[in-house]
Amino acid sequence: MRAKFLFCFLLWSLLSLTACSNPQTQESIPPTTSLAPIGLLPNIKMPTFGGIQFWADRRWQEGWRIQQHVFSGEHRLLDPKQVRIAWGSLEACEQRMKQRAPAPPIEDQTLVILLHGIADSRLSFWRLEDKLKQDGWQVAALSYPSTHQSLQQHADHLAEVVEHLRGYRSVHFVTHSLGGIVVRRFLADGGVWQQRISIKRIVMIGPPNQGAVFAEKVEAFPPYTWIFGDAGKSLTPSAMKSLPAPEMPFLVIAGSRGNKDGWNPVLQGDDDFVVRVEETHLQGETGHLLVKGLHGLMMNNNGVIAATLMFLRNGKVMDQGTMSGM
């Protein structure tokens, strides 16, 4: 028993001394930098899922991110391969990020932020993200616990990430479903980020801009609340009435079946099974396009990707006929 206790104590001590150290060489860490900033906990580098539904991004820097757990409140630092490099307090993880993450761009650039929909993850943008990078864009696909916090909390976390961006002067947003509503709440709230960052263009894919009748129909159904939480309640038509439209150019892309019945027999009119086409419209939209497809698969459609790239490049809206032919 005594030998086992001694072994555990020595192992814990070793982990404490080596927590979050450089996986390759200690020489890459500046000699004036502490190897274990106060507030970090003993860490074993381990792969993660990148933060699906239980983690909110608090900081982002060149593919590295600091996330906070929705229940425990703990923070962790992930590298671009989703490996946990550190965990503990926000301040300690920030210090470690400064040591390990690539430096922000010297010249102010434009960042494309991807924001996923409800009960989804940033991995849903895998193909669109890859195409954006091939087109030369800097891309940040963010995570947020869409089913475990309110719309306001999601918007607050987004504002915090944007406020702490370095090396970027402007941002484009590409959103799916609830992600578009989070951005609208974020823009309506404003904040300190407006002193440095300007929002240029937005592409909303499958957004319930008028609220979703489908959400209203199932709102009183207990499993809906259990699964989608407070954010699900914010998707009803009544909840959308007080939310203003963006002031900058924005493109709306709606999913459809291409007929008057749509995919969902419960909904009237054409739809993507979750959101009706007419619910995606928003006053002031720069353009409105239709793509044949289901709600959860739209973001990686060839036509959607091509229309997104065109709009971000020059603000032009793709011809509907061209998009339909892709």
Solvent accessible surface area in square Angstrom, and as a share of the most:
residue,aa,sasa,rsa
1,M,191,0.85
2,R,207,0.75
3,A,77,0.60
4,K,136,0.58
5,F,143,0.60
6,L,98,0.49
7,F,130,0.54
8,C,70,0.42
9,F,108,0.45
10,L,104,0.52
11,L,82,0.41
12,W,146,0.51
13,S,31,0.20
14,L,102,0.51
15,L,41,0.20
16,S,35,0.23
17,L,134,0.67
18,T,63,0.37
19,A,3,0.03
20,C,4,0.02
21,S,22,0.14
22,N,24,0.12
23,P,66,0.42
24,Q,156,0.69
25,T,70,0.41
26,Q,85,0.38
27,E,150,0.67
28,S,67,0.43
29,I,10,0.05
30,P,67,0.42
31,P,136,0.85
32,T,135,0.78
33,T,32,0.18
34,S,57,0.37
35,L,77,0.38
36,A,43,0.34
37,P,6,0.04
38,I,175,0.89
39,G,35,0.33
40,L,24,0.12
41,L,75,0.37
42,P,38,0.24
43,N,10,0.05
44,I,99,0.50
45,K,92,0.39
46,M,81,0.36
47,P,112,0.70
48,T,33,0.19
49,F,171,0.71
50,G,2,0.02
51,G,5,0.05
52,I,69,0.35
53,Q,23,0.10
54,F,86,0.36
55,W,30,0.10
56,A,2,0.01
57,D,4,0.02
58,R,33,0.12
59,R,22,0.08
60,W,17,0.06
61,Q,33,0.15
62,E,38,0.17
63,G,19,0.18
64,W,23,0.08
65,R,11,0.04
66,I,0,0.00
67,Q,0,0.00
68,Q,44,0.19
69,H,39,0.17
70,V,30,0.17
71,F,138,0.57
72,S,76,0.49
73,G,30,0.29
74,E,56,0.25
75,H,18,0.08
76,R,19,0.07
77,L,0,0.00
78,L,0,0.00
79,D,21,0.11
80,P,69,0.43
81,K,166,0.70
82,Q,37,0.16
83,V,34,0.19
84,R,35,0.13
85,I,4,0.02
86,A,0,0.00
87,W,58,0.20
88,G,10,0.10
89,S,40,0.26
90,L,21,0.11
91,E,118,0.53
92,A,2,0.02
93,C,0,0.00
94,E,43,0.19
95,Q,73,0.32
96,R,0,0.00
97,M,10,0.04
98,K,158,0.67
99,Q,34,0.15
100,R,37,0.14
101,A,11,0.09
102,P,71,0.45
103,A,83,0.64
104,P,41,0.26
105,P,27,0.17
106,I,176,0.89
107,E,133,0.60
108,D,79,0.41
109,Q,73,0.32
110,T,39,0.23
111,L,0,0.00
112,V,0,0.00
113,I,1,0.00
114,L,0,0.00
115,L,5,0.02
116,H,2,0.01
117,G,1,0.01
118,I,33,0.17
119,A,53,0.41
120,D,41,0.21
121,S,12,0.07
122,R,17,0.06
123,L,94,0.47
124,S,20,0.13
125,F,1,0.00
126,W,165,0.58
127,R,66,0.24
128,L,0,0.00
129,E,38,0.17
130,D,68,0.35
131,K,67,0.28
132,L,0,0.00
133,K,106,0.45
134,Q,124,0.55
135,D,54,0.28
136,G,63,0.60
137,W,47,0.16
138,Q,74,0.33
139,V,13,0.07
140,A,1,0.01
141,A,3,0.03
142,L,5,0.02
143,S,3,0.02
144,Y,11,0.04
145,P,0,0.00
146,S,0,0.00
147,T,14,0.08
148,H,71,0.32
149,Q,26,0.11
150,S,31,0.20
151,L,21,0.11
152,Q,77,0.34
153,Q,81,0.36
154,H,3,0.01
155,A,2,0.01
156,D,74,0.38
157,H,31,0.14
158,L,6,0.03
159,A,22,0.17
160,E,34,0.15
161,V,3,0.02
162,V,0,0.00
163,E,58,0.26
164,H,63,0.28
165,L,2,0.01
166,R,125,0.46
167,G,13,0.13
168,Y,3,0.01
169,R,123,0.45
170,S,8,0.05
171,V,0,0.00
172,H,7,0.03
173,F,0,0.00
174,V,0,0.00
175,T,0,0.00
176,H,5,0.02
177,S,6,0.04
178,L,0,0.00
179,G,0,0.00
180,G,0,0.00
181,I,0,0.00
182,V,1,0.01
183,V,0,0.00
184,R,4,0.02
185,R,59,0.22
186,F,2,0.01
187,L,30,0.15
188,A,42,0.33
189,D,68,0.35
190,G,15,0.14
191,G,40,0.39
192,V,88,0.51
193,W,11,0.04
194,Q,105,0.47
195,Q,148,0.66
196,R,79,0.29
197,I,5,0.03
198,S,46,0.30
199,I,15,0.07
200,K,97,0.41
201,R,56,0.21
202,I,0,0.00
203,V,0,0.00
204,M,0,0.00
205,I,0,0.00
206,G,0,0.00
207,P,0,0.00
208,P,2,0.01
209,N,2,0.01
210,Q,85,0.38
211,G,0,0.00
212,A,4,0.03
213,V,35,0.20
214,F,54,0.22
215,A,5,0.04
216,E,83,0.37
217,K,111,0.47
218,V,36,0.21
219,E,65,0.29
220,A,98,0.76
221,F,119,0.50
222,P,69,0.43
223,P,40,0.25
224,Y,20,0.08
225,T,45,0.26
226,W,191,0.67
227,I,100,0.51
228,F,52,0.21
229,G,14,0.14
230,D,82,0.42
231,A,0,0.00
232,G,0,0.00
233,K,88,0.37
234,S,16,0.11
235,L,14,0.07
236,T,5,0.03
237,P,30,0.19
238,S,77,0.50
239,A,43,0.33
240,M,9,0.04
241,K,172,0.73
242,S,96,0.62
243,L,13,0.06
244,P,72,0.45
245,A,35,0.27
246,P,14,0.09
247,E,173,0.78
248,M,40,0.18
249,P,62,0.39
250,F,2,0.01
251,L,0,0.00
252,V,0,0.00
253,I,0,0.00
254,A,0,0.00
255,G,1,0.01
256,S,5,0.03
257,R,102,0.37
258,G,64,0.62
259,N,66,0.34
260,K,163,0.69
261,D,83,0.43
262,G,3,0.03
263,W,73,0.26
264,N,4,0.02
265,P,125,0.79
266,V,84,0.48
267,L,9,0.05
268,Q,150,0.67
269,G,30,0.29
270,D,29,0.15
271,D,0,0.00
272,D,1,0.00
273,F,95,0.39
274,V,50,0.29
275,V,3,0.02
276,R,40,0.14
277,V,23,0.13
278,E,105,0.47
279,E,5,0.02
280,T,1,0.01
281,H,75,0.33
282,L,16,0.08
283,Q,162,0.72
284,G,62,0.60
285,E,45,0.20
286,T,64,0.37
287,G,11,0.11
288,H,43,0.19
289,L,5,0.03
290,L,64,0.32
291,V,12,0.07
292,K,139,0.59
293,G,20,0.19
294,L,68,0.34
295,H,19,0.08
296,G,42,0.41
297,L,128,0.64
298,M,3,0.01
299,M,1,0.01
300,N,29,0.15
301,N,48,0.25
302,N,82,0.42
303,G,1,0.01
304,V,0,0.00
305,I,9,0.04
306,A,25,0.19
307,A,0,0.00
308,T,0,0.00
309,L,22,0.11
310,M,58,0.26
311,F,0,0.00
312,L,1,0.00
313,R,126,0.46
314,N,74,0.38
315,G,22,0.21
316,K,130,0.55
317,V,53,0.30
318,M,13,0.06
319,D,95,0.49
320,Q,67,0.30
321,G,51,0.49
322,T,71,0.41
323,M,4,0.02
324,S,78,0.50
325,G,70,0.67
326,M,106,0.47
